[in-house]
Amino acid sequence: MIDETPAKTENPTHATQKTHFGFEEVAVEDKAERVAGVFHSVAGKYDLMNDLMSGGIHRLWKRFTIEVSAVRPGHKVLDIAGGTGDLAYKFSKLVGDKGQVILSDINSSMLNVGRDRLIDRGVNSNVQYAQLDAQYLPFADNTFDCITIAFGLRNVTDKDLALRSMLRVLKPGGRLLVLEFSKPQNSMLEKVYDQYSFRLLPLMGKLITNDADSYRYLAESIRMHPDQDTLKDMMNSAGFANTEFYNMTGGVVALHKGIKP
Amino acid sequence: MKSGHTNIELITVLTSAIEAVINTALRYDPASKQQLSTLTDILAIESTAPAITLYCHGTEDGVRIMGYCESPVATQLKGSPLALLSLLKQPTNLANSGVELVGSVGLLQQWQQLLQQLDIDWEDAISNVLGDIAGPLAMKTFRGSISWTHNQKEEQLRLLKEYLTEELRAIPSKTELEDFYSAVSDTAMDVDRLSARATQLFNRFKKENNDNKETSE
């Protein structure tokens, strides 16, 4: 399942806060637990489902993200909602022995799968692991050259808070890359995509992981996520400069880039 | 490749496929792979049709090929795919090659040298797939087939030449051509001699004519 980190509070402007969990309205304090339940459920077959659901295209989206990151030897990289460590593995090769990669996820099951995978692939010298909440990053100001969050931002309850937190820990000139499902740019594609998301995806989830609800949540959470321009505006509001986005697969997925001024 | 670019997946598929093929082959030529790790500067290859730019540099794991690059480019090559491929054969001469170069020529030469020295142990590669008995056997058969094909090609050319000259008489044989060229050469020399002789006679006649005129005056 191409999806990652949950978080804690959704725009806490009122005392009786409600937030969305897919199309469902839930209490803010319940969302993190509900999302965590989804990821505990799918962690074991996460990679298999990713390949099946995207037809392997998620590898191309991630490869392009790596290219846009412009990460070089010696850089410090934070991979938030890193899931099973696809990006962290590539970053560990690029930063070399003098660099550092932190693979993080709020969900312990996902982080365990990611850590095991990287250790099995012989990566251990320059990667550290951290279970953390994207809204409250436990790092000093101006720490990282690059931060990535792939298929995780839509599960974060207060996205603005998370973006500000990422800006704080980035070095000036550092870049944030947000890889996330977005809005298809073609109405025909959107209809096909809707049918696929709401009919086929839960069925695949049921057959492979015996958990249709988690995959129904995936489809619903994608629809609730801000579209390309809205997310770009959110990044600008958080304080990022030179923000831009790259649509992929007709806008099904978009990569947003922002630089810390 | 900015917002709304439609070829991101296509280019990414292309770069990952090329990279995978090269790096798989490099596993069977460790010396080249080690040499490649020193070529860390970016080489940009810009094809004019189709309009694609690929960026490559060496890493410890082999070659890295990208469709998007923000790092400084050390050498940029621009030309048609055929012109760019021809650079593999003609090491350093870019004159009339149809390829424009911007930046360091040294980096290009290093890449060309590496490509020409490439010595991939295909037998090892095949053996890893087919095993230690079938692998060498398959390679022996393959090498035999290549040799047989080469011999057949030469034999067919010889037979075709013989058929056209001796049976069809459609074209002259080499000996006939040589005789013809020799006859043409002899004729040319005879004509030259005749021309020189005529000129000499004409000059002599002209001189005698002038002498006679002076005597009569």
HADDOCK unambig.tbl for C-alpha pairs under 7 A between the chains (distance, minus, plus):
assign (segid A and resid 60 and name CA) (segid B and resid 9 and name CA) 6.33 0.50 0.50
assign (segid A and resid 60 and name CA) (segid B and resid 12 and name CA) 6.13 0.50 0.50
assign (segid A and resid 60 and name CA) (segid B and resid 13 and name CA) 6.93 0.50 0.50
assign (segid A and resid 64 and name CA) (segid B and resid 12 and name CA) 6.77 0.50 0.50
assign (segid A and resid 67 and name CA) (segid B and resid 66 and name CA) 6.77 0.50 0.50
assign (segid A and resid 67 and name CA) (segid B and resid 68 and name CA) 5.96 0.50 0.50
assign (segid A and resid 67 and name CA) (segid B and resid 69 and name CA) 6.43 0.50 0.50
assign (segid A and resid 68 and name CA) (segid B and resid 68 and name CA) 6.70 0.50 0.50
assign (segid A and resid 68 and name CA) (segid B and resid 69 and name CA) 6.96 0.50 0.50
assign (segid A and resid 70 and name CA) (segid B and resid 70 and name CA) 6.34 0.50 0.50
assign (segid A and resid 70 and name CA) (segid B and resid 71 and name CA) 6.87 0.50 0.50
assign (segid A and resid 244 and name CA) (segid B and resid 3 and name CA) 6.77 0.50 0.50
assign (segid A and resid 245 and name CA) (segid B and resid 3 and name CA) 5.15 0.50 0.50
assign (segid A and resid 246 and name CA) (segid B and resid 2 and name CA) 5.80 0.50 0.50
assign (segid A and resid 246 and name CA) (segid B and resid 3 and name CA) 4.25 0.50 0.50
assign (segid A and resid 246 and name CA) (segid B and resid 4 and name CA) 5.96 0.50 0.50
assign (segid A and resid 246 and name CA) (segid B and resid 5 and name CA) 6.79 0.50 0.50
assign (segid A and resid 247 and name CA) (segid B and resid 3 and name CA) 5.93 0.50 0.50
assign (segid A and resid 247 and name CA) (segid B and resid 4 and name CA) 5.16 0.50 0.50
assign (segid A and resid 247 and name CA) (segid B and resid 5 and name CA) 6.64 0.50 0.50
assign (segid A and resid 248 and name CA) (segid B and resid 8 and name CA) 6.60 0.50 0.50
assign (segid A and resid 248 and name CA) (segid B and resid 9 and name CA) 6.99 0.50 0.50
